[in-house]
Amino acid sequence: LPFTGAKDGACRALADALAAGAPLASLDLGGNLVTAGGAAALAAALADPSGCALRSLNLAANYRLGPEGALSLAAALPSSGLAELHLAGCAVGAGPVGRIAAAVARSSLRLLDLSHNQIG
């Protein structure tokens, strides 16, 4: 669903499907209009590894996601089965990088893309 204009409502619907056990391993929502609210909905689904099969999540180029959305996703990482997370160009900034790094260290994540985020 990249570059389709998807917003937080789509994220909530997808999160509900993931939490219900939808066998979706990869989700590409890059280049849409996802905000911190949509990221939080997806994070809630990711935090329940017994119901969520997602292994790759691409939210790149969702400039409205911001640091709050990145932190919601980071908080879900240790209990998720996510192996790849793409947050390039999501206006993450430098503030949450330490907390994101700590969450990554306790997770199964193998790839984290934070490029184009003015981290420093």
N, C-alpha and C positions, 0 to 999 in steps of 0.2 A: 504494500500500500504506500510506497514512497511517492512524494510529490502529488498527493491527491487532495490536499487541503484538510486532511483529517485533524480533528480537534480532540479535546479532552473527553467528549462524549464517546467517541470511537475507542479511546483508550479504556474507558470504564467498561464498555461492552466487551472488548477483547480481554480485559482483566477478569471479568465474570466468567467468560468462556474458559480461560486458562485455569482459573480456580476450580472450575467444575470438571477439570480433567481433559480438556480438549488436547488432542495429541499433536500440538504445534511445537516444533523444535526450533523454528527460526521465525522472527518477526521483524520486518523492515518498515518502520514508520518515519524514515528519514525525509527531511525536507517538508515537513508539515507545520501545523500550528499548535503543537503540543506544548502545554505550559507545565508548571510545577504540579498542578492538580492532576493532570493526566499521568505524569510520572509517578505520583504517589499512588494512583490506582494500580498501575502496573507493578509497582514495588510491593504492594500488598499481596498481589497474586504470586509474585516471585518468592516472597517470604514463606510461602507454604510449599515446600518441596514435594510433599506427598501428592499435591494436586496439580502442580505446574511442571510440565515437561519442557518448558522453554530452555534452550541452551544458548541461543544467540539473539541479542536484541540490538537493533540499530535505531537510534534516535538522533543521529547526526543531522545537523542543519535545522534543528528546532530551536531557533535563537531565543524563544520565549521561555524555554525550560529553566534556565538560570541556575544559580547555586542551590536554591531550595530543592528543585527537582533532582539535581545531581545527588544531593545529600539523602533524599528519600530512597533513591535507587541504591546508593552505597549502603544504607542501613539494612537493606534486604539481602545484600550479597552474601554474607556469611551463612545464611540459612537457605540460600537458593542453590540450584544446580547450574547456574549460568556460567558459561565458559567464555563468552564474548560479549562485550558491551561497548558500543560505539556512541560516543557523546561529542564528536568533533563539531565545532561551531555551534555550541549550545549555550554560549555566554556563561560558562561555569565560573570563570575568574579564578583568582589565586586563593581566595578565602577558604574554601572547603577542601583543598587538596590534601591536607594532612589527614583529615577524617576519612576521605576517600581512600587514601593509601592504607590506613589502618584496617579498613573494611576489606580491601583487596587482599591483604596479608592473611586474613582469616577465611578466605573464600576459595572456591574452585576456579575462579576466573583465570584464564590464560591470556586473554587479550583485552586491553583497555585502551581505547582511542580517545584522548582528550586534546587532540590537535586543534588548532585554530580557536583557542579559548582564552588567549591573553593571560596565561598563567605566569609568565615571567621569564 
